Amino acid sequence: MMMGELWSHAGSIMGSLVFIYAMFKQFFPYQLQDYFEKYFKKLVSLAYPYVEISFDEFTGERMKRSEAYSAIKTYLSGKSSASAKRLKADVGKDSQSVVLSMDYNEEVIDEFQGVKVWWSAMRTLPKTQRISWYPADDEVKYYKLTVHKRHRELITESYVSHVLKEGKAIATKNRQRKLYSNNPSGNWYGYKGSKWSNVVFEHPSTFDTLAMDAKMKEEIKNDLIKFSKGKDYYARIGKAWKRGYLLYGPPGTGKSSMIAAMANLLDYDVYDLELTAVKDNTELRRLLIDTSNKSIVVIEDIDCSLDLTGQREKKKKEEDNDDELDPVAKKAKEEEKKDSKVTLSGLLNCIDGLWSSCGGERIIIFTTNYVEKLDPALIRRGRMDKHIEMSYCCFDAFKVLAKNYLEIDSHPLFGEIDRLLGETKMTPADVAENLMPKSDYDNEKTCLERFIEALKVAKEEAIKKEEEEAGAKAEKEEKEKEQSAKDVKELKENGVAAEEVKENGVAAKEVKENGVAAEEVKENGVAAKEVKENGVAAKEVKENGVIH
């Protein structure tokens, strides 16, 4: 009976406490709740012998994901699968195995030098209650480390460093190269919102399969390897640990394959940055800050991505033209400009200014088919450190393709192919297409003969094109001569001798180029006859420096 009464009183007390707590959370202002919780925790800490350390998911006003959080998550994944009761699953590196991690509010135990510690995965939901399509919009995720306060020094000085080091080592071992693409800013926030979307990067291109000059390939490989080992060197010379590459050349010369070969050589992630999806310079900075170390940031066809060519020269002229537009046209132009406001100076600041130092071991690559269209400030040394011309297929590149597609190192037809490649321009993409077997009946000889025939056709087309261009040029020159003779004749008919014009250093052709024709002179009321009627002889006019 006494035990029953005791439990009854205990239940009543617990119910009262729950009711009071619910009323407190519901009706007390948040400011008073914070003060109450702060002093309550101080009171509890007097009797609570443990220290708690939190590791938040984001740092720097949510601009960048914490490396410590990622390392801890990786470190705890193995221990979670062995001891945690509630787990989250993800696909592993080989896309077949499963990687397990502990769920929220789950706890795992770790031990270090005989000291027991407790890890918990936590998240804090927003205090404001609302109906939203994105319930995880304002949630805060973090890991909480709990340890007895007498082991504080050991944990803070040794254990945390051990966890971060081990986590990074495991991440490197299990690392899966990824290809990222930037999302529109409207998709950055909300449920599972992210600045970048990614897929597994499985491009098979390597420098061994790359069709280009062997010496140039070796030079690029050495440059990349030297850069990847240059952390201390870049710190010593006072430069951000980054390097820029400009790949330029006609379409089909292997620029994208070169980027994939670089990523495979260095084991770097690839970030394909689509500038047309970036609204302004601020968004561009946020995107680049959110890229990881050991990565390649690529802007392909930069001459087509945005109007970054000669913006500084055009800006004033555009502003003057905008002032002349009517309100309707001006409004339409403003709507057009809303697509992207990324400027040349904003891009330069991200790749070479203060913001370029946010992160290390990063390669920036621009590709273009027309290097002459780019602003010199964008591709100068120090920004694009190495310029690589991806040109037409040479014989060395052909031999690589023959090895890749036909598995042959030599053939009697190689001599003729060498001669034809020296006389004909053909991109590696076209060469590869001609070498690729089209059926099970195609052999090495069939493919090489087809390629030789394609080279001959390309040579004939090139000769025909040159002849057409030469004919068009000659026709244009002939028309210019006829027009020049016609202009001289018109000038003579209007009383202006070509010799007199030449004596003053002005040829008839130059007169026309400057927009001064005899008819225009006459329209302005100045004809040789009219001058004479006014008592002014042409000779006198000439002596005064006036030519009609």
Secondary structure, 3 states (H helix, E strand, C coil): CHHHHHHHHHHHHHHHHHHHHHHHHHHCCHHHHHHHHHHHHHHHHCCCCEEEEEEECEECCCCEECHHHHHHHHHHHHHHHHHCCCEEEEECCCCCCEEEEECCCCEEEEEECCEEEEEEEEEECCCCCCCCCCCCCCCEEEEEEEEEHHHHHHHHHHHHHHHHHHHHHHHHHCCCCEEEEECCHHHCCCCCCCCEEEEECCCCCCCCCCCCCHHHHHHHHHHHHHHHCCHHHHHHHCCCCEEEEEEECCCCCCHHHHHHHHHHHHCCEEEECCHHHCCCHHHHHHHHHCCCCCEEEEECCHHHHCCCCCHHHHHHHHHHHHHHCCHHHHHHHHHHHCCCCCCHHHHHHHHHCHHHHCCCCEEEEEEECCHHHCCHHHHCCCCCCEEEECCCCCHHHHHHHHHHHHCCCCCCCHHHHHHHHHHCCCCHHHHHHHHCCCCCCCCHHHHHHHHHHHHHHHHHHHHHHHHHHHHHHHHHHHHHHHHHHHHHHHHHHCCCCHHHHHHCCCCHHHHHHCCCCHHHHHHCCCCHHHHHHCCCCHHHHHHCCCCC
